[in-house]
Amino acid sequence: MTTLLLHLPHLLASLLIIWVISLIFPTWMGTSFILAWLASGALMFHRPTERVVAKLFYKVRPPTAAELARLQPLWDEVTRRAGLDGSRYDLWIEDSDEVNAFGAAGHIVGVTRNSLDRLTPDRLSAVLAHELGHHVNGHTWAGLLGVYYGLPARIAMIVATYVTVFALFVAAEFAILAAVVLVLVIVIFAIAIAFTFPPAFALLAIPLLIPWAGRRGELRADRFAGEIGYGPLLIAVFTDYLNRGADTEENEQGPLGRLMSTHPPLHTRIRALEIFTAGPPEGRPS
């Protein structure tokens, strides 16, 4: 829900853009255009549409018979432990040399080919449990809807940026004074919008808050995996990543890179999972 709320400013801006576009049509057609755009998000949860999205945007493919024979029993066990129907989700393979997996849309669970070949079955199960946690906690569908409904606003922002840069370039070709005047007009316009509609200031924080929500989402998905019995195995996976220098690479990105990262440091994730490795309190039966 937090992720969806963070996308709300983009959604409202997109709705404003769609409304402006609808004004060029007759009233009934403009209203239909707005309603059709609002309803179109449901297609993102339509299984055939999801499969097209998976192939085109996530660059994944259906598993071969041999890959499915290795992956399906693990997925069935993970979803059984969680008390869920595993057939609600589609398993996909990403042809990548990375050890990784991801959950997306409403029913997509992707695993890299190298994860399938390199991880032991129990560790791969722990990774799948983490991805199931993303689905159960609603991170995948909230992120997808946020991106989809915010698309008109993002396109408008990109166009506005290029138009502004082009206008400044053209003005500078004529005279420095013209460029300065144009910059002042833009600044005054931005200030006027901010004072007329103060929530516009929130847009400046969105690029930082979305990665923060992503880091919280990763910790929640880790916790879900721990709660259904995969905590120690997930720690083993993260420890292996840590030993291979994953956190070192992230630290080299600097403070801004860490601030914009959608994943917490591995040592933070390991510490959060250690509660699932502790024995029962003294004096209590196990």
C-alpha positions as CSV (number, residue, x, y, z in Angstrom):
1,M,0.0,0.0,0.0
2,T,2.9,2.4,0.8
3,T,4.3,1.9,-2.7
4,L,0.9,2.6,-4.3
5,L,0.5,5.8,-2.2
6,L,4.0,7.0,-3.3
7,H,2.9,6.7,-6.9
8,L,-0.3,8.7,-6.2
9,P,1.1,12.1,-7.2
10,H,2.1,10.6,-10.6
11,L,-1.3,9.0,-10.9
12,L,-3.1,12.3,-10.3
13,A,-0.9,14.1,-12.7
14,S,-1.5,11.4,-15.3
15,L,-5.3,11.7,-14.7
16,L,-5.0,15.5,-15.3
17,I,-3.2,14.8,-18.6
18,I,-5.7,12.3,-19.7
19,W,-8.5,14.7,-18.8
20,V,-6.9,17.5,-20.9
21,I,-6.6,15.1,-23.8
22,S,-10.2,14.1,-23.5
23,L,-11.3,17.7,-24.0
24,I,-10.5,17.5,-27.7
25,F,-13.3,14.9,-28.1
26,P,-17.0,15.2,-27.8
27,T,-18.2,15.0,-24.2
28,W,-19.4,11.4,-24.3
29,M,-16.3,10.2,-26.2
30,G,-14.0,12.1,-23.8
31,T,-15.7,10.5,-20.7
32,S,-15.4,7.1,-22.4
33,F,-11.7,7.8,-23.0
34,I,-11.0,8.6,-19.3
35,L,-13.0,5.6,-18.1
36,A,-11.2,3.3,-20.6
37,W,-7.8,4.5,-19.3
38,L,-8.8,3.9,-15.7
39,A,-10.1,0.4,-16.5
40,S,-7.1,-0.5,-18.7
41,G,-5.0,-1.2,-15.6
42,A,-7.0,-4.4,-15.0
43,L,-5.4,-5.8,-18.1
44,M,-2.1,-6.0,-16.1
45,F,-3.7,-8.8,-14.1
46,H,-5.1,-10.6,-17.1
47,R,-3.1,-13.8,-17.4
48,P,-2.7,-13.8,-21.2
49,T,-1.8,-10.1,-21.1
50,E,0.7,-10.8,-18.3
51,R,2.4,-13.4,-20.4
52,V,2.9,-11.0,-23.2
53,V,4.3,-8.4,-20.7
54,A,6.6,-11.0,-19.3
55,K,8.1,-11.9,-22.6
56,L,8.3,-8.3,-24.0
57,F,9.4,-6.3,-20.9
58,Y,10.9,-8.8,-18.5
59,K,12.7,-10.8,-21.2
60,V,11.7,-14.2,-19.8
61,R,10.6,-17.4,-21.3
62,P,8.6,-20.5,-20.2
63,P,10.8,-23.1,-18.6
64,T,11.8,-26.2,-20.5
65,A,10.4,-29.6,-19.4
66,A,13.7,-30.3,-17.6
67,E,13.8,-26.9,-15.9
68,L,10.1,-27.2,-14.8
69,A,10.8,-30.6,-13.4
70,R,13.4,-29.1,-11.1
71,L,11.5,-25.9,-10.3
72,Q,7.9,-27.0,-9.9
73,P,8.3,-29.3,-6.9
74,L,10.2,-26.6,-5.1
75,W,7.5,-24.0,-5.8
76,D,4.8,-26.5,-4.8
77,E,6.5,-27.0,-1.4
78,V,7.0,-23.3,-0.8
79,T,3.4,-22.5,-1.6
80,R,2.2,-25.5,0.5
81,R,4.0,-24.2,3.5
82,A,2.4,-20.8,3.0
83,G,-1.0,-22.3,2.6
84,L,-1.5,-21.0,-0.9
85,D,-2.4,-22.4,-4.3
86,G,0.9,-22.4,-6.3
87,S,-1.0,-22.8,-9.6
88,R,-2.1,-19.1,-9.2
89,Y,1.4,-18.1,-10.4
90,D,3.4,-18.6,-13.6
91,L,7.0,-19.7,-13.4
92,W,9.4,-18.1,-15.9
93,I,13.1,-18.4,-16.8
94,E,15.4,-15.5,-17.4
95,D,18.5,-16.4,-19.5
96,S,21.0,-14.5,-17.3
97,D,24.3,-15.4,-15.7
98,E,23.3,-13.6,-12.5
99,V,22.0,-15.5,-9.5
100,N,18.6,-13.8,-9.1
101,A,14.9,-14.1,-9.1
102,F,12.0,-11.7,-9.1
103,G,8.2,-11.4,-8.7
104,A,6.3,-9.2,-11.0
105,A,2.7,-8.1,-11.9
106,G,0.0,-10.3,-10.4
107,H,1.3,-13.8,-11.1
108,I,4.8,-13.7,-12.5
109,V,7.7,-15.5,-10.7
110,G,11.0,-15.3,-12.6
111,V,14.2,-17.2,-11.9
112,T,17.5,-16.8,-13.7
113,R,18.9,-19.8,-15.5
114,N,22.1,-19.5,-13.4
115,S,20.1,-19.6,-10.2
116,L,18.5,-22.8,-11.3
117,D,21.9,-24.3,-12.2
118,R,23.9,-23.0,-9.3
119,L,21.7,-22.8,-6.2
120,T,21.1,-26.0,-4.2
121,P,17.4,-27.0,-4.2
122,D,16.9,-25.8,-0.6
123,R,18.5,-22.4,-1.2
124,L,16.5,-22.0,-4.4
125,S,13.4,-22.8,-2.3
126,A,14.3,-20.0,0.1
127,V,14.7,-17.5,-2.8
128,L,11.3,-18.6,-4.2
129,A,9.8,-18.1,-0.7
130,H,11.1,-14.5,-0.7
131,E,9.5,-13.8,-4.1
132,L,6.2,-15.3,-2.9
133,G,6.5,-12.8,-0.1
134,H,6.5,-10.0,-2.6
135,H,3.3,-11.3,-4.1
136,V,1.6,-12.0,-0.8
137,N,2.5,-8.5,0.5
138,G,1.2,-6.8,-2.7
139,H,4.5,-5.3,-3.7
140,T,4.4,-6.6,-7.2
141,W,0.9,-5.4,-8.2
142,A,1.2,-2.1,-6.4
143,G,4.5,-1.3,-8.2
144,L,3.1,-2.4,-11.6
145,L,-0.1,-0.2,-11.2
146,G,2.0,2.7,-10.0
147,V,4.3,2.5,-13.0
148,Y,1.4,1.9,-15.5
149,Y,-0.9,4.7,-14.3
150,G,2.1,7.1,-13.8
151,L,3.3,6.6,-17.4
152,P,1.4,9.6,-18.9
153,A,2.9,11.9,-16.3
154,R,6.4,10.5,-16.7
155,I,6.2,10.9,-20.5
156,A,4.9,14.5,-20.1
157,M,7.8,15.3,-17.7
158,I,10.4,13.9,-20.2
159,V,8.8,15.9,-23.0
160,A,8.7,19.1,-20.9
161,T,12.4,18.6,-19.9
162,Y,13.5,18.3,-23.6
163,V,11.3,21.2,-24.6
164,T,12.8,23.4,-21.8
165,V,16.3,22.4,-22.7
166,F,15.7,23.1,-26.4
167,A,14.1,26.5,-25.6
168,L,17.1,27.5,-23.4
169,F,19.4,26.5,-26.2
170,V,17.5,28.5,-28.8
171,A,17.3,31.5,-26.5
172,A,21.0,31.3,-25.8
173,E,21.7,31.3,-29.5
174,F,20.0,34.7,-29.8
175,A,21.3,36.3,-26.6
176,I,22.4,35.4,-23.1
177,L,19.8,37.9,-21.7
178,A,17.0,36.0,-23.5
179,A,18.1,32.7,-21.9
180,V,18.3,34.4,-18.4
181,V,14.8,35.8,-18.9
182,L,13.5,32.3,-19.9
183,V,15.1,30.7,-16.8
184,L,13.5,33.4,-14.6
185,V,10.1,32.8,-16.2
186,I,10.4,29.0,-15.6
187,V,11.5,29.6,-11.9
188,I,8.7,32.0,-11.3
189,F,6.2,29.6,-12.9
190,A,7.5,26.7,-10.7
191,I,7.3,28.9,-7.5
192,A,3.7,29.9,-8.4
193,I,2.7,26.3,-8.8
194,A,4.3,25.4,-5.5
195,F,2.5,28.1,-3.6
196,T,-0.8,27.5,-5.4
197,F,-0.6,23.8,-4.9
198,P,1.8,23.0,-2.0
199,P,1.6,19.2,-2.3
200,A,3.6,19.7,-5.6
201,F,6.6,19.9,-3.3
202,A,6.0,16.2,-2.5
203,L,6.9,15.4,-6.1
204,L,10.5,16.3,-5.3
205,A,10.7,13.6,-2.6
206,I,9.1,10.8,-4.6
207,P,12.3,9.7,-6.3
208,L,13.8,9.1,-2.8
209,L,10.7,7.7,-1.2
210,I,10.1,5.0,-3.8
211,P,13.5,3.3,-3.3
212,W,12.9,3.6,0.5
213,A,9.6,1.7,0.1
214,G,11.4,-0.8,-2.1
215,R,13.9,-1.5,0.7
216,R,11.1,-1.9,3.2
217,G,9.4,-4.3,0.8
218,E,12.5,-6.5,0.5
219,L,12.7,-6.8,4.3
220,R,9.0,-7.7,4.5
221,A,9.4,-10.3,1.8
222,D,12.5,-11.7,3.7
223,R,10.3,-11.8,6.9
224,F,7.6,-13.7,5.1
225,A,10.1,-16.3,3.9
226,G,11.4,-16.6,7.5
227,E,7.9,-17.0,8.9
228,I,7.3,-20.1,6.7
229,G,10.5,-21.7,7.7
230,Y,13.1,-20.5,5.2
231,G,15.0,-17.9,7.4
232,P,18.2,-19.9,7.9
233,L,18.4,-20.9,4.2
234,L,17.9,-17.3,3.1
235,I,20.6,-16.2,5.5
236,A,22.9,-18.8,3.8
237,V,22.1,-17.3,0.4
238,F,22.7,-13.8,1.6
239,T,26.0,-14.8,3.3
240,D,27.2,-16.3,0.1
241,Y,26.3,-13.1,-1.8
242,L,28.1,-11.2,1.0
243,N,31.2,-13.3,0.7
244,R,31.3,-12.6,-3.0
245,G,31.5,-8.9,-2.4
246,A,27.9,-7.8,-3.2
247,D,27.8,-5.2,-0.4
248,T,31.3,-4.0,-1.4
249,E,30.1,-3.2,-4.9
250,E,27.1,-1.3,-3.4
251,N,29.3,0.7,-1.1
252,E,31.4,1.8,-4.0
253,Q,28.4,3.6,-5.5
254,G,28.6,6.2,-2.7
255,P,25.9,7.6,-0.4
256,L,23.6,8.7,-3.3
257,G,23.8,5.2,-4.8
258,R,22.8,3.6,-1.5
259,L,20.0,6.1,-1.0
260,M,18.6,5.3,-4.4
261,S,19.0,1.5,-4.0
262,T,15.8,-0.5,-3.8
263,H,17.5,-3.2,-1.8
264,P,18.9,-2.9,1.8
265,P,22.5,-3.9,2.5
266,L,22.9,-7.7,2.9
267,H,24.2,-7.4,6.4
268,T,21.0,-5.6,7.4
269,R,18.9,-8.3,5.8
270,I,20.8,-11.0,7.6
271,R,20.4,-9.3,11.0
272,A,16.7,-9.0,10.4
273,L,16.4,-12.7,9.6
274,E,18.5,-13.9,12.6
275,I,15.4,-13.9,14.8
276,F,14.3,-17.0,12.9
277,T,17.5,-18.9,13.8
278,A,17.3,-18.3,17.6
279,G,16.2,-21.2,19.7
280,P,13.2,-21.1,22.1
281,P,13.6,-18.9,25.2
282,E,15.1,-20.6,28.2
283,G,12.6,-22.5,30.3
284,R,10.1,-22.9,27.4
285,P,9.7,-26.2,25.5
286,S,10.7,-26.2,21.8
